[in-house]
Amino acid sequence: MSINIKEKTYDVDSPLYESWLLLKKNKTAMVGLGILAILILVAIFAKIIAPFDPNIQDIGIRLTRPFTNGHLFGTDDFGRDIFSRIIYGSRISLMIGIISVAISFVIGTIIGLVAGFWGGWIDNLLMRLMDIMLAFPYILLAIVIVAMLGPSLQNSMIAIGVVGIPQYARIVRSSVLAEKESDYILAERSLGESNLKLLFFSILPNCLSPIIVNTTLGFGNAILEAAGLSFLGLGAQPPLPEWGLMLNSARAFVSSAWWVVTFPGLAILFAVIGFNLLGDGLRDVLDPRLKN
């Protein structure tokens, strides 16, 4: 069934359209989507929105209070405009999320597909490797990887991506185990379809729902973990306007200049909340057990 509205045809029976209708009814998901839309727009138009260069220093106006001399969020200990640095920091946070999640998604999905589909000793070997990685706390394993590669923004993204691999591998493996014995897969096997075609064109598309939810939540986790590494001095390095690095630089002014710490912390908070709210909403929409 389809409907025509102003010469545009919408297939009201399509799963995508149905999922969008359900998502629109989820208020928390729409709040999260709104926060992320603002974050993306801010990152795209950072040069237009930011009133100052984020790296220009002026010691004469260091630690200026908010709403003073055009500095909406005040200035830091080097006289840099905090509002501009937060605006440009949104670009870095989105880049961290995209690259880190891409590493986890690609490698973890391949491992999960191979382990779940072929099973046997391959499954045992790959899953035991994942268990070893999961035995370490996420942040500790990320610190070890960055310490080996060297402190930098690029290496912190690699570390966060590697740390997230086991979660994707386990989710994909469990989905593949549930799908590979389905009737439609057995029917395609009987028709002589190759294993690779079954894996990537029949099984994988039916495993996307949990992957999409985990990917959305993974963006928030990646931003939070990157901020933690930068706060420890292992992530982004000065003078990059990364939110965790801004918190690290502001530790000495917690009591004397509250705005230096508060606004970068709020930026991290809202970004993570946005991804988490959207991820929870997608889970409610895509999981058939949670649909009314």
TAFEN-V176049 format. One record per residue. RES is the residue in one small letter. PHI is phi in degrees with one decimal (999 if undefined). D_LAST is the distance of its C-alpha to the last C-alpha in Angstrom with 1 decimal. Layout:
res: [RES/RES]
phi: [PHI/PHI]
d_last: [D_LAST/D_LAST]
This chain:
res: [m/s/i/n/i/k/e/k/t/y/d/v/d/s/p/l/y/e/s/w/l/l/l/k/k/n/k/t/a/m/v/g/l/g/i/l/a/i/l/i/l/v/a/i/f/a/k/i/i/a/p/f/d/p/n/i/q/d/i/g/i/r/l/t/r/p/f/t/n/g/h/l/f/g/t/d/d/f/g/r/d/i/f/s/r/i/i/y/g/s/r/i/s/l/m/i/g/i/i/s/v/a/i/s/f/v/i/g/t/i/i/g/l/v/a/g/f/w/g/g/w/i/d/n/l/l/m/r/l/m/d/i/m/l/a/f/p/y/i/l/l/a/i/v/i/v/a/m/l/g/p/s/l/q/n/s/m/i/a/i/g/v/v/g/i/p/q/y/a/r/i/v/r/s/s/v/l/a/e/k/e/s/d/y/i/l/a/e/r/s/l/g/e/s/n/l/k/l/l/f/f/s/i/l/p/n/c/l/s/p/i/i/v/n/t/t/l/g/f/g/n/a/i/l/e/a/a/g/l/s/f/l/g/l/g/a/q/p/p/l/p/e/w/g/l/m/l/n/s/a/r/a/f/v/s/s/a/w/w/v/v/t/f/p/g/l/a/i/l/f/a/v/i/g/f/n/l/l/g/d/g/l/r/d/v/l/d/p/r/l/k/n]
phi: [999/-139.8/-124.6/-113.5/-124.9/51.1/67.3/-114.4/-101.5/-120.3/-83.7/-73.4/-94.4/-73.3/-60.3/-65.4/-67.2/-64.1/-64.9/-65.5/-63.7/-66.9/-65.4/-64.6/-79.0/-88.2/-64.5/-64.8/-64.3/-69.2/-63.2/-61.4/-63.5/-64.8/-61.8/-69.0/-63.0/-63.9/-60.9/-67.3/-63.3/-62.2/-65.7/-67.7/-104.7/-58.3/-65.2/-83.2/-77.1/-67.9/-79.0/-134.7/-69.2/-68.6/-109.0/-73.7/-103.4/-147.8/-60.2/-65.1/-119.4/-62.0/57.5/-70.7/-68.9/-57.6/60.7/-123.4/53.5/81.5/-94.3/-60.5/-105.5/80.9/-125.8/-93.1/-71.6/-106.4/80.2/-86.3/-70.1/-68.3/-59.6/-64.7/-68.3/-68.2/-61.0/-69.9/-65.0/-63.3/-63.9/-64.7/-64.0/-66.1/-62.6/-59.9/-61.4/-63.8/-68.8/-63.3/-66.8/-62.0/-61.9/-62.8/-63.8/-65.5/-68.3/-63.8/-65.6/-62.9/-61.8/-64.0/-63.6/-64.6/-64.4/-73.1/-80.3/-90.2/61.6/62.8/-68.0/-65.2/-61.8/-61.6/-64.3/-66.2/-70.4/-69.0/-63.6/-65.6/-63.5/-62.2/-66.0/-72.2/-68.9/-96.6/-57.1/-52.3/-66.1/-66.6/-64.4/-64.0/-63.0/-61.9/-65.2/-65.5/-63.0/-75.0/-85.7/109.3/-66.0/-171.9/-64.4/-62.3/-68.6/-67.6/-66.4/-62.6/-62.0/-65.0/-63.8/-65.2/-62.3/-84.5/-59.8/-57.4/-64.1/-65.7/-59.7/-69.8/-63.8/-66.4/-59.7/-62.6/-67.7/-65.4/-60.0/-75.7/-91.8/-68.9/-100.2/-68.9/-61.9/-67.3/-71.1/-62.8/-67.3/-68.0/-61.4/-65.1/-87.3/89.0/-67.4/-72.2/-61.7/-64.9/-67.5/-62.1/-69.5/-93.3/-110.9/-117.1/-81.0/-56.8/-58.4/-86.3/-108.0/-73.5/-57.4/-65.8/-67.2/-63.3/-62.6/-65.6/-66.1/-61.9/-66.3/-65.0/-60.3/-63.1/-63.4/-64.2/-62.3/-67.4/-68.1/-65.0/-63.8/-64.7/-65.8/-65.9/-62.4/-84.4/85.7/-106.2/-103.7/-60.1/-111.6/-56.3/-99.1/-56.9/-84.1/-90.4/-62.5/-65.7/-66.7/-63.4/-65.9/-62.0/-70.5/-96.9/-58.9/-74.9/-118.6/-59.0/-89.4/-96.2/-141.9/-59.4/-68.1/-65.4/-94.3/-65.0/-70.1/-62.3/-63.6/-66.3/-62.1/-62.4/-58.1/-68.2/-63.9/-67.2/-61.5/-59.2/-66.8/-66.9/-64.2/-66.2/-62.2/-63.7/-66.1/-64.4/-61.7/-64.5/-80.0/-87.8/-84.3/-62.9/-71.7/-100.6/-78.0/-78.2]
d_last: [21.4/22.8/23.8/27.0/27.4/30.9/31.8/28.8/26.5/22.8/21.0/17.7/16.7/17.4/15.0/16.8/16.4/12.7/12.5/14.9/13.0/10.0/12.8/14.6/12.1/12.5/15.8/17.0/16.6/18.5/21.1/21.6/21.9/24.5/26.5/26.7/27.7/30.5/31.5/31.9/33.8/36.0/36.8/37.6/39.8/41.3/44.8/44.3/42.5/44.6/47.8/49.9/50.4/48.4/51.3/54.3/55.9/58.0/59.4/60.8/57.4/55.8/53.3/53.2/50.8/47.7/48.4/52.1/54.0/50.9/49.2/45.7/44.8/48.5/50.3/50.5/53.6/54.8/54.4/51.4/48.9/45.7/43.5/44.8/44.3/40.7/40.1/41.7/40.0/36.6/38.0/38.9/35.6/33.7/36.3/35.9/32.1/32.5/35.4/34.3/30.8/32.4/34.7/32.1/29.7/32.5/34.3/31.4/29.6/32.8/33.5/30.1/30.4/33.9/33.3/30.3/31.7/35.3/35.0/38.2/40.6/39.0/35.7/37.7/39.8/37.2/34.8/37.8/38.7/35.2/35.6/38.9/37.4/34.6/37.3/38.4/36.7/35.3/37.7/40.7/40.2/40.0/43.1/45.0/44.1/45.1/48.3/49.2/48.5/49.8/48.3/46.9/43.7/43.6/44.0/41.4/38.8/39.9/39.7/36.2/35.1/36.8/35.3/31.7/32.5/31.6/28.0/27.3/29.4/27.5/24.0/25.3/27.2/24.3/22.3/25.5/26.1/22.8/23.3/27.1/27.1/24.5/26.0/26.1/28.1/30.4/30.9/31.9/34.2/35.9/36.6/38.4/36.1/37.4/35.7/35.4/33.8/31.3/30.6/30.3/29.2/26.9/25.6/25.5/23.2/20.6/21.0/20.6/17.1/18.3/21.6/20.4/18.7/21.9/24.1/22.6/23.1/26.4/27.8/27.7/29.1/31.9/32.9/33.1/35.1/37.4/38.1/38.9/41.3/42.9/43.3/45.2/47.4/46.0/43.8/44.8/48.5/50.3/50.4/46.9/44.6/41.9/40.0/40.6/44.3/44.6/43.4/46.0/48.7/47.9/48.1/51.6/50.7/47.9/50.0/52.3/50.0/46.4/45.1/46.1/43.5/40.8/39.9/39.5/37.4/35.1/34.8/33.7/31.3/29.5/29.4/27.8/25.3/24.4/23.7/21.8/19.5/18.8/18.4/15.8/13.8/14.3/13.3/9.8/9.7/11.7/10.6/8.5/8.3/6.5/3.8/0.0]
